[in-house]
């Protein structure tokens, strides 16, 4: 059975990883998130005034969510009880809330219940904590890397403040690394190993804003240097310790949706360089290539459309190619298609036209088909006027015929408004010319 740790003294053991030993204990030691914890900023004011609300800390991994929760709990003189949504259940929540109520009754102060990865709690588990957040039995701080709008139930979200943490900039990561290298008590200052400035900068640029990964790599590189002949850590040592650059990407999470959104908007905005960049980011992060291609097929119709009808042909051919050859070679077809779509003229007339037609369909879906458009396959139908007055399109140049093809209530409504872009623009001009010609040459009405 999982037993939560009531954290009264959260000093890490000397054998703890460097990232745990260097965990900041005060706002003064905390690096980054100035928009929340800088002098006079909202979260710092709430902590310093001991008016801490329940909250959700939302941000990328390694940006200091757990650390921030510990600091604000300490400043509010509350008992800090950490739970992980990965391993804890409803029974653990009930035990913690019961103990919190006992502490309140005994005058021992409030309890800050910290739930790491709160997005992993299902609805029933989130419902279980809701009454105790509502009545103040606990002050809940949830931490999540996922958008709480989608992962936290509405009632719990409405009773919490959401604070968004930003990815740490390389400059902040450099500060964190240098602090760890200089600290002789909790850090690596007593190791006798130095790190080149270039190595610090390279590491800070390689960890995707994740301070935890940076400190783990520093510790590995310093331990390796201590056991070897050198007493300095260079760029090569960092690359060996890090093994590979870290991609902040989750195929089911925010990074997945944010990155594909950036890719689509870059292609739509006719920026081939940005399109290639975001495509490469997704491929290198392990995104499903067919997911990317499906989005390009959609874009070919939605955003390029009739400005270049060939775009849909290219995109569907890309789907076939990637399905057939896979990765890594499939990136050639994907890159070619991304460039083609980015460079193509753009028109959203197809979607706009369909939407306009759909609105009329919803209002007139039971209106009868005009008689002259119906097939007269029997004598009775001919007697009733089926097909009477129908103009055969091939009797007119370009098959452009001036004839009512819509039900009476929507006759004359225009849904499709051609742009002047690419093929669509050329076809628009041709149709206008054909209409003029047909008005002069069309057969006389019976």
HELIX and SHEET records of a PDB file:
HELIX    1   1 UNK A   18  UNK A   21  1                                   4    
HELIX    2   2 UNK A   34  UNK A   37  1                                   4    
HELIX    3   3 UNK A   42  UNK A   48  1                                   7    
HELIX    4   4 UNK A   65  UNK A   75  1                                  11    
HELIX    5   5 UNK A   90  UNK A  105  1                                  16    
HELIX    6   6 UNK A  118  UNK A  120  5                                   3    
HELIX    7   7 UNK A  123  UNK A  134  1                                  12    
HELIX    8   8 UNK A  148  UNK A  151  1                                   4    
HELIX    9   9 UNK A  154  UNK A  158  1                                   5    
HELIX   10  10 UNK A  170  UNK A  182  1                                  13    
HELIX   11  11 UNK A  189  UNK A  191  5                                   3    
HELIX   12  12 UNK A  197  UNK A  206  1                                  10    
HELIX   13  13 UNK A  211  UNK A  227  1                                  17    
HELIX   14  14 UNK A  235  UNK A  242  1                                   8    
HELIX   15  15 UNK A  254  UNK A  268  1                                  15    
HELIX   16  16 UNK A  272  UNK A  285  1                                  14    
HELIX   17  17 UNK A  289  UNK A  299  1                                  11    
HELIX   18  18 UNK A  300  UNK A  304  3                                   5    
HELIX   19  19 UNK A  305  UNK A  307  5                                   3    
HELIX   20  20 UNK A  310  UNK A  325  1                                  16    
HELIX   21  21 UNK A  330  UNK A  343  1                                  14    
HELIX   22  22 UNK A  349  UNK A  364  1                                  16    
HELIX   23  23 UNK A  371  UNK A  373  5                                   3    
HELIX   24  24 UNK A  379  UNK A  383  1                                   5    
HELIX   25  25 UNK A  393  UNK A  395  5                                   3    
HELIX   26  26 UNK A  397  UNK A  399  5                                   3    
HELIX   27  27 UNK A  408  UNK A  410  5                                   3    
HELIX   28  28 UNK A  422  UNK A  441  1                                  20    
SHEET    1   A 6 UNK A   5  UNK A   7  0                                        
SHEET    2   A 6 UNK A  79  UNK A  84 -1                                        
SHEET    3   A 6 UNK A 111  UNK A 116  1                                        
SHEET    4   A 6 UNK A 139  UNK A 144  1                                        
SHEET    5   A 6 UNK A  55  UNK A  58  1                                        
SHEET    6   A 6 UNK A 161  UNK A 164  1                                        
SHEET    1   B 2 UNK A 194  UNK A 195  0                                        
SHEET    2   B 2 UNK A 232  UNK A 233  1                                        
END                                                                             
